[in-house]
Each structure stands twice: as structure tokens, then as C-alpha cells.
Amino acid sequence: MSVKFTILGSGSGGNCAYLETENCRVLVDAGFSPRQIRRRLASIGRVPENLSAILITHEHSDHICGLLGLADKLQIPVFCNRQTQDATLWAFKNKGNNGRSPAPSGLDGGDPLKYKIDWRIFSTGDGFELNDLCVETFTIPHDAQDPVGFLLRTRHGNFGFVTDLGHMTRLVIERVGAANVLVLESNHDVKMLQNSRRSWSLKQRILGRHGHLSNEAAAEAAAQIVSANLRHLYLAHLSRECNRPELARHVMAEQMHHLGATHVQLRLAAQDVPCETLEMG
């Protein structure tokens, strides 16, 4: 059986991806409401009842919005580290993103203990197995409690997730070097961000070393990551206000051309609709 991969949506309004192997079906993040996640899964002929697990990168609301409701109702195991678990419960209790921004619709308030969640806690840097899926975790620089990236190893290829990071580190480069498919943040165009109506403090946070990668920073990161192994590169977490898909694609396409990386297929993840499903094997 082949491996199937679909980014259900990615951006500041929500992030969620689906990976299916012969014996495992997982979500990476759950940044939409449970109803929206169900609808997006249905668009690719899947249902959340068949999920094996939900993997969480960090606790910001655009990555956990539908987590507790989905995991509670369907008793889907949730894999994250301890600090992310604590921060997630805090965010739901206070209906917000650690006080930094309003909660999106679907992030329930009230006592998070009303949810019965099957938490599976890992230590950052550890690896573990989910049936025929091998999960590797590693730390990334972002303004969350203990944010992680993932390398998911399958029989037919390896999938790397490095979104929401302010700068590329040697560790991240090393850990995703084996990726055949890479989901990489290309959040903003620097000039558009600087000229936006966003507050000075928010601009500084986004531009900081624990913020988000610009199109140019993503291209520079890709230059250090691209190898013969990499076949598919997804640009993810594009800002609606401070980026445009054609800008992000142009900057990365120029980098791929400069590198001679004609073997890498460039794709853009959208906020509103799932990407076309990638099938490998």
C-alpha cells in the first residue's frame, strides 16, 4: 500500500496535515475546529474516526484549535511533550493563545479537565513508533513553550515538518536531511510585513529569531537542506496579510534554479482548501 499525504490547510488561520500509511493514520496539528477538520478529511474520502493519533508541534491556537474536542469525542491519542501539554490546557482554560492573541472560533473555554484526553507524552528529541510509522522529534526556535519539528519515517518515504521557526538551526538541518517530502514555513515578505498595519511589537516578534521565516529566509534554509533525497517541497504557513503565494513561489523557485534542484517539485499549501494528495510508493 502506498503512503498518502495531504496538507488539509496551513496559515495563520489554522494548520493541519494528514499522513496515511498501511497501518497508521495521523494528523500533524489540529488547528481547525473539529467540524472543519471533519469536512476537510471528507474532501479526501477520510473520516477522523479512523485516526491513529494526533501529533502536536506546539500550543499556539492555529495548531491546537480543534484538538481537545476532536480527541475527547473520538478518544484519539495525542502526542506532545509535557510543556506543550501544559500550555495547551492553559490556552483552552483561558480561551486564548497564552494571552498573545484572541482565540479563533472553535477554541472552547472553561475547565479543560472536562475533556478526557489520552495524552502520550514524549521528551523533545525522542523517537517513537506508531505501528508502521516512526516518529522523530527535534526542537525548533519559536516563541512557544517547547516547540518541536517532526520527521516521520515510512516505508515509502520520509516526511519532515518545520513550520513556525524564527531561524534555521544546524540541528533542524541535520534532522530533516533525510526528508523526501518537506513542509517548510515561508511566512512573510519582509517589505509587506514592514509596511503592514500590524503593531511594531508584533512585527518585531515575527521578524525575531523565535518568530517566523520570511520567503528569503526559507529559501536560504532550503539551500542548506536540499539534497538528492528531497523530492517534494511544500511552502507552508503563508501570511494572508504579509505575503502572496506568487511571491513565495518566485523566491523559492529562483533558489531551486540556482541550486540546480530540478528534481524537487515545489508546492504551496493553502489556508482555505486542502492540497492535492501526494501518493508515494
MOHUSUL-V505938 format. One record per residue. RES is the residue in one letter. SS is DSSP state (a for helix, b for strand, c for the rest). D_FIRST is the distance of its C-alpha to the first C-alpha in Angstrom with 1 decimal. Layout:
# MOHUSUL-V505938
RES|SS|D_FIRST / RES|SS|D_FIRST
This chain:
# MOHUSUL-V505938
M|c|0.0 / S|c|3.8 / V|b|6.8 / K|b|9.4 / F|b|13.0 / T|b|16.2 / I|b|19.7 / L|b|21.3 / G|b|24.7 / S|c|26.8 / G|c|30.5 / S|c|33.6 / G|c|33.1 / G|c|29.7 / N|c|26.6 / C|b|23.1 / A|b|19.5 / Y|b|16.2 / L|b|13.1 / E|b|9.9 / T|c|7.4 / E|c|5.7 / N|c|9.5 / C|c|11.5 / R|b|13.0 / V|b|16.1 / L|b|18.9 / V|b|20.8 / D|c|24.3 / A|c|25.6 / G|c|28.3 / F|c|28.7 / S|c|30.1 / P|a|28.0 / R|a|28.7 / Q|a|27.6 / I|a|24.4 / R|a|23.7 / R|a|24.6 / R|a|22.5 / L|a|19.4 / A|a|20.4 / S|c|20.6 / I|c|16.9 / G|c|16.4 / R|c|16.0 / V|c|18.7 / P|a|20.0 / E|a|20.3 / N|a|16.7 / L|c|17.1 / S|c|17.0 / A|b|19.5 / I|b|21.5 / L|b|22.4 / I|c|25.9 / T|c|27.3 / H|c|30.9 / E|c|33.2 / H|c|34.3 / S|a|34.2 / D|a|31.9 / H|a|29.2 / I|a|30.1 / C|c|31.7 / G|c|29.4 / L|a|28.4 / L|a|30.9 / G|a|30.9 / L|a|27.1 / A|a|26.7 / D|a|29.8 / K|a|29.1 / L|a|25.6 / Q|c|26.1 / I|c|23.2 / P|c|23.8 / V|b|25.2 / F|b|25.0 / C|b|27.8 / N|c|30.9 / R|a|34.2 / Q|a|36.0 / T|a|33.4 / Q|a|33.5 / D|a|37.3 / A|a|37.5 / T|a|35.0 / L|a|37.1 / W|a|40.2 / A|a|38.9 / F|a|38.1 / K|a|41.5 / N|c|43.3 / K|c|41.3 / G|b|40.8 / N|c|39.3 / N|c|41.6 / G|c|44.5 / R|c|43.5 / S|c|42.5 / P|b|42.4 / A|c|39.3 / P|c|37.2 / S|c|37.2 / G|c|35.0 / L|c|36.0 / D|c|37.9 / G|c|41.1 / G|c|42.9 / D|c|42.2 / P|a|38.6 / L|a|39.2 / K|a|38.8 / Y|c|35.1 / K|c|33.3 / I|c|30.6 / D|c|28.5 / W|b|29.1 / R|b|27.2 / I|b|29.5 / F|c|28.7 / S|c|31.1 / T|c|30.6 / G|c|29.4 / D|c|27.5 / G|b|23.9 / F|b|21.9 / E|b|18.6 / L|b|16.7 / N|c|14.3 / D|c|11.8 / L|b|13.4 / C|b|16.7 / V|b|19.3 / E|b|22.3 / T|b|25.3 / F|b|28.4 / T|b|31.5 / I|c|32.2 / P|c|35.7 / H|c|36.0 / D|c|38.7 / A|c|36.9 / Q|c|37.5 / D|c|34.8 / P|c|32.1 / V|b|28.9 / G|b|26.1 / F|b|22.6 / L|b|20.3 / L|b|16.8 / R|b|15.1 / T|b|11.3 / R|c|9.5 / H|c|9.2 / G|b|12.5 / N|b|15.4 / F|b|16.8 / G|b|20.6 / F|b|22.7 / V|b|26.4 / T|c|28.2 / D|c|31.7 / L|c|33.5 / G|c|37.0 / H|c|36.7 / M|c|34.3 / T|c|34.9 / R|a|34.4 / L|a|32.3 / V|a|29.8 / I|a|29.7 / E|a|29.0 / R|a|26.3 / V|c|24.2 / G|c|24.9 / A|c|21.5 / A|c|19.8 / N|c|17.7 / V|b|17.9 / L|b|21.2 / V|b|22.7 / L|b|26.4 / E|b|29.4 / S|c|31.8 / N|c|34.1 / H|b|37.4 / D|c|39.9 / V|a|42.8 / K|a|45.5 / M|a|44.1 / L|a|43.8 / Q|a|47.4 / N|c|48.7 / S|c|47.0 / R|c|48.9 / R|c|47.1 / S|c|49.4 / W|a|50.3 / S|a|48.9 / L|a|45.5 / K|a|45.5 / Q|a|46.4 / R|a|43.6 / I|a|41.0 / L|a|42.5 / G|c|42.9 / R|c|41.0 / H|c|39.2 / G|c|38.6 / H|c|36.2 / L|c|35.3 / S|b|37.1 / N|a|35.6 / E|a|37.6 / A|a|36.6 / A|a|32.9 / A|a|33.5 / E|a|35.5 / A|a|32.7 / A|a|30.1 / A|a|32.5 / Q|a|32.2 / I|a|28.4 / V|c|27.2 / S|c|26.1 / A|c|24.1 / N|c|21.1 / L|c|21.2 / R|c|19.6 / H|b|19.7 / L|b|22.7 / Y|b|23.1 / L|b|26.8 / A|b|27.1 / H|c|29.8 / L|c|32.2 / S|c|35.5 / R|c|36.7 / E|c|40.3 / C|c|40.3 / N|c|37.7 / R|c|36.5 / P|a|33.0 / E|a|34.8 / L|a|36.6 / A|a|33.6 / R|a|31.8 / H|a|34.9 / V|a|35.6 / M|a|32.1 / A|a|31.9 / E|a|35.3 / Q|a|34.2 / M|a|31.1 / H|a|33.5 / H|a|36.0 / L|a|33.4 / G|c|32.2 / A|c|28.6 / T|c|27.6 / H|c|24.1 / V|c|23.5 / Q|b|22.5 / L|b|24.7 / R|b|23.8 / L|b|25.9 / A|c|24.9 / A|c|27.2 / Q|c|28.9 / D|c|29.1 / V|c|25.8 / P|c|22.1 / C|c|20.8 / E|c|18.6 / T|c|14.9 / L|b|13.5 / E|b|10.0 / M|b|9.1 / G|c|7.2
